[in-house]
Amino acid sequence: MASKVNIMYMAVTTPEDRARKRFGTLANYFEQHSLRRAEVVESKPRRRKPTYLEKYPHMRPVRPNTRDNNTLYRFYDKHGVLIYVGITCSLNDRIRQHSQYQVWWREVVDAKFEHFDSRAQLEDAELQAIRSERPRYNRRGLPT
């Protein structure tokens, strides 16, 4: 024998919809309870979480973000240990990318930036920095 299954559907309603059903309109509800709309919908403003650069203003890039800005950057943790060395032509964009996608970004509390005139000088300086300073999270440039 097949058993019967009772399915109950619930309508998703807001408090305002329920008040309309009970009192006709919201105006009637407010009149009956001698309330003004502002007294009912009183809420505290939500506090916005500060951005990384607001929290650590010293991490703000020294130069404006330009496309020909060849920059070598070094990120350090709270103990002053080098975490990562990288290069970019768009420093603000690269910092934003690291902050969104890299696991190690939470450890970063300090940064140093060096600017170069050419891309070739920049790439040479990056490889030299990675090989000599051995940052914790860099893979590129290390001997295998």
C-alpha positions as CSV (number, residue, x, y, z in Angstrom):
1,M,0.0,0.0,0.0
2,A,1.3,3.4,-0.9
3,S,1.5,5.9,1.9
4,K,0.2,9.4,1.6
5,V,2.6,12.2,1.9
6,N,1.3,15.5,3.0
7,I,3.1,18.4,1.5
8,M,2.7,21.8,3.0
9,Y,3.5,24.9,1.1
10,M,4.4,28.0,3.0
11,A,4.0,31.4,1.5
12,V,7.0,33.6,2.2
13,T,5.6,36.9,3.4
14,T,7.2,40.0,4.8
15,P,6.0,41.6,8.0
16,E,4.5,44.4,6.0
17,D,2.4,41.8,4.0
18,R,1.2,40.3,7.2
19,A,0.2,43.7,8.5
20,R,-1.7,44.5,5.3
21,K,-3.7,41.2,5.6
22,R,-4.5,41.9,9.3
23,F,-5.2,45.7,9.2
24,G,-6.0,46.4,5.5
25,T,-3.2,48.9,4.9
26,L,-0.1,49.9,6.7
27,A,-1.7,53.3,7.3
28,N,-4.5,51.7,9.3
29,Y,-2.0,49.7,11.3
30,F,0.0,52.8,12.2
31,E,-3.2,54.7,13.1
32,Q,-4.5,51.9,15.3
33,H,-1.2,51.7,17.2
34,S,-0.5,55.5,17.2
35,L,2.9,55.0,15.5
36,R,4.8,56.9,12.9
37,R,6.7,55.1,10.2
38,A,10.1,56.3,11.5
39,E,9.5,54.8,14.9
40,V,8.9,51.4,13.4
41,V,11.8,51.3,11.0
42,E,14.5,52.5,13.4
43,S,17.8,50.8,12.8
44,K,21.4,51.6,13.5
45,P,23.6,52.3,10.4
46,R,25.9,49.3,9.6
47,R,29.6,49.9,10.1
48,R,31.6,49.4,7.0
49,K,34.6,47.2,7.2
50,P,37.8,49.2,6.5
51,T,39.6,48.4,3.3
52,Y,43.2,47.1,3.5
53,L,44.7,50.4,2.5
54,E,42.6,52.2,5.1
55,K,43.8,49.8,7.8
56,Y,47.4,50.0,6.6
57,P,47.9,53.4,5.1
58,H,51.6,53.0,4.8
59,M,50.9,50.3,2.1
60,R,49.7,53.0,-0.3
61,P,51.8,53.1,-3.4
62,V,54.3,56.0,-3.6
63,R,53.7,56.9,-7.2
64,P,50.4,57.2,-9.0
65,N,49.1,54.2,-11.0
66,T,50.4,54.6,-14.5
67,R,50.8,51.9,-17.2
68,D,54.6,52.6,-17.6
69,N,55.3,52.5,-13.9
70,N,57.8,49.5,-13.6
71,T,57.8,48.6,-10.0
72,L,59.5,45.9,-7.9
73,Y,57.6,45.3,-4.6
74,R,58.5,43.4,-1.5
75,F,55.9,42.3,1.1
76,Y,56.8,41.7,4.7
77,D,55.0,40.0,7.7
78,K,54.8,41.4,11.2
79,H,58.2,40.1,12.2
80,G,59.9,41.8,9.2
81,V,60.4,38.5,7.3
82,L,60.1,38.8,3.6
83,I,57.0,37.0,2.3
84,Y,56.8,37.9,-1.4
85,V,58.7,39.7,-4.2
86,G,57.0,40.7,-7.4
87,I,57.0,43.1,-10.3
88,T,54.2,45.0,-12.0
89,C,53.5,47.9,-14.4
90,S,50.2,48.7,-12.5
91,L,50.9,48.7,-8.8
92,N,47.4,49.5,-7.6
93,D,45.8,46.7,-9.7
94,R,48.4,44.2,-8.6
95,I,48.0,45.0,-4.9
96,R,44.2,44.6,-5.3
97,Q,44.7,41.2,-7.1
98,H,47.0,39.9,-4.3
99,S,44.5,41.1,-1.6
100,Q,41.7,39.2,-3.3
101,Y,43.3,36.0,-4.3
102,Q,46.4,35.2,-2.3
103,V,46.3,33.2,0.9
104,W,49.5,34.9,2.2
105,W,48.0,38.4,1.9
106,R,46.7,38.3,5.5
107,E,50.2,38.1,6.8
108,V,51.3,41.3,5.0
109,V,51.8,44.3,7.2
110,D,54.6,46.2,5.4
111,A,55.8,46.8,1.8
112,K,58.7,48.4,0.0
113,F,58.6,49.6,-3.6
114,E,61.4,50.2,-6.1
115,H,60.8,51.9,-9.4
116,F,62.8,51.1,-12.6
117,D,63.1,52.8,-16.0
118,S,62.8,49.6,-18.2
119,R,61.1,46.3,-18.0
120,A,64.4,44.4,-18.6
121,Q,66.0,46.0,-15.5
122,L,62.9,45.2,-13.5
123,E,62.9,41.5,-14.4
124,D,66.6,41.2,-13.7
125,A,66.1,42.9,-10.3
126,E,63.2,40.6,-9.4
127,L,65.2,37.4,-10.2
128,Q,68.2,38.7,-8.3
129,A,66.0,39.6,-5.3
130,I,64.2,36.2,-5.3
131,R,67.5,34.3,-5.5
132,S,69.3,36.3,-2.9
133,E,66.5,37.0,-0.3
134,R,64.5,33.8,-0.7
135,P,61.0,35.0,0.1
136,R,58.6,32.5,1.7
137,Y,55.9,32.4,-1.0
138,N,57.8,32.9,-4.3
139,R,58.3,30.0,-6.6
140,R,59.6,31.6,-9.7
141,G,63.3,32.1,-10.0
142,L,64.3,29.6,-7.4
143,P,66.5,26.7,-8.5
144,T,64.6,23.3,-8.5
